[in-house]
């Protein structure tokens, strides 16, 4: 992993980007102390529509109202006779 001070980084920015594009990480330092790391962007996996078909299941009552005791807990209400 190469390291450049700020002045060198400004002067050799194209060289730094070429290293990063080749998969290397580069450290930028100020007064000898690392302050930044330049890393290559990892390409995201291309998503193809419908390749996950059949892997997700949703219950028919997924949007049904919550039971009162559970709803009370979410809303912070006390249930009668309990604390």
N, C-alpha and C positions, 0 to 999 in steps of 0.2 A: 504494500500500500504506500503510495507516494504522498509526500507532504509538501505543501507550498505555503510560503508566507503570503500575506495579502498582496504585496507589491508584485511578487512573482506570479500570483494567480491572475492579476489583472493583465500582466504582460504576456503570459502564456495561456490565456483562457482557451484558445482553440486546441492547444495541445492537451490541456486537461480534459476538455470535452471528448477528444478522440480516445483518451485512456478510458474514460467512463463508458463511452459507447462500446469499447472493446470488452467491457465487463468488469473493469477495475473500480475500486473505490479510491477516492482522493480526499485527503485531509487538508483543510485550509487552517492556517495558524496565524495568531497575532502575538507578536513578541515571544514566539516559541511555544505558546499555549494553544492547543487545538480548539477551534471555535466552531468549526463546521465540517460536515462530511458530505461529499458529493457521491451519490450512488446511482447506478443505472436503474432506470425504470423497468420493472419486470412487466412484460406484456401480459395483459389479462387474458384469461381463457376466453376464446370466442364462444358466445352462447348461441346455440342453434335452436330455433323455435321447435317446440314439441318433443325434444329429445328426453325430457323428464316426464313425459306423459305416463300416467299410471302410478307414479311414485308418491303422489300427495293424496291424502285422504282427508275429507272434511265431513264431520258428522252432520247429519241432517238438521240437528237442533243446535248447531254451533252459535246461532244468534238468539237462542231462547233466553228469556229473562233469567237472571241468577236467582237461586233460592234466597228467601228473605234473610236467613241467618248469615249466609255468605255476603250478601249485599250489605248487611249491617256492619260486618267487619271491614269491608272496603270503605264504607262511608264513616266509620268511626263511631257509630251509634251503639249504645248499650242495649243489650237484649234484656227484656223484662225478666226480673228474677235472677239475673247474672250480673257479674261485674267484671 
